[in-house]
Amino acid sequence: MFRSLFGLIVATFQLIRNNIKPLILLASLATFIWLVVSTTSRPEFKRPASKHQKANLSSGLSKESELQPSNRWSESSVEIFLSLLDIDANVTSLVKDSQNEPCPLENEIIFTALAAGELEESLWQYYTLLAMRQNAKLRAEKSFQILPFLPKSTRLQLEEIFAHVPMEVIGSLNFDCYDLAGANIINSASEIDPPKRNNQIYILDTGTRRYGDLISADWNLEKPMLRPDEAEAAQTRLRKLLEDSPVQGYGQTTPEFVGIYIQRDDELPFEYYYRAVAFQRKLHSVRLIFLVICEDPQGAICQKLNAPKEEIHILLSAAGTNPALEFALMVACNHTIISNHMGIFHALANGGDVVVYEHEDAISRGHYLPWLMATEMGNWYMLR
């Protein structure tokens, strides 16, 4: 009996030894399945799925109990998402307020963006929302009106440049006006599907670069309203340049200005700027005065470009010290030579002839947004 038991143990041990690898794989698979099931069963990973719950989202939250994780996102998840929209509020208080103040929107669709940070990112969001408001009107149902909103910090940043920003703050809306669980997060390549209900919300993700929407928009309908003091200061600066610059036999023709905005990390060759200046002069038979704003006025490119006798003038103060005046100066110019993405907004705002750099290799060209826009814009020209 003992010998038989011992033999069975030895046989079992030998069987395990011969099949140890498959057994380890099976144990690993079972552990992985258990982790997936236990993780997805946690409350913060659950969203409303039933028709009844979706109906509650469409009609608004009427009960504080609907905030429970078993029915919706966890409260902490919602608060994190709201903070990305620059909405600083307690979820429970938001719902209670929405019970007392029903959503005033009936036929509007909300477009907004996650909070930006840098001025360039804020301008991308602002110009993209303006463009999408124009373009999305063509695709949405007639009963819906596209209504763009901005995060509070983005609007405050834009108000340092513009006298009027035609978009309200998303935080001013009643919480009942939009369905966070059904939010459409939009990136650079997203297709915008027509809305099916009025509480859908479309949100631009951080870093979104929808240059195609910018190309399709009519920027004559979106002329920026600059701050009066900076707009007047820009005109004064241009008049001073005109007075100080030598006249070179252009008769009584009205001179025009060409703006160039150069950032510290721009890596375009000097030859591009030289050829772009020459090209603008060939393009226009009038007297041209070039105004260059540099983040580093002592940089190599800006030092080479500084040629007052050739009517190329470098702004002495470094770019970034007065963004409102710098933007006003570039918008006041008639034409643009683009050196970076900021130049895109200057060019769209002033509506003149634009020169962009054309990289030699196809991969670099395919990632350079000014060049991609130039392939579709009538008065944008490409130079190497």
Disulfide bonds with the S-S distance in Angstrom:
Cys103-Cys177 2.06
Cys294-Cys302 1.84
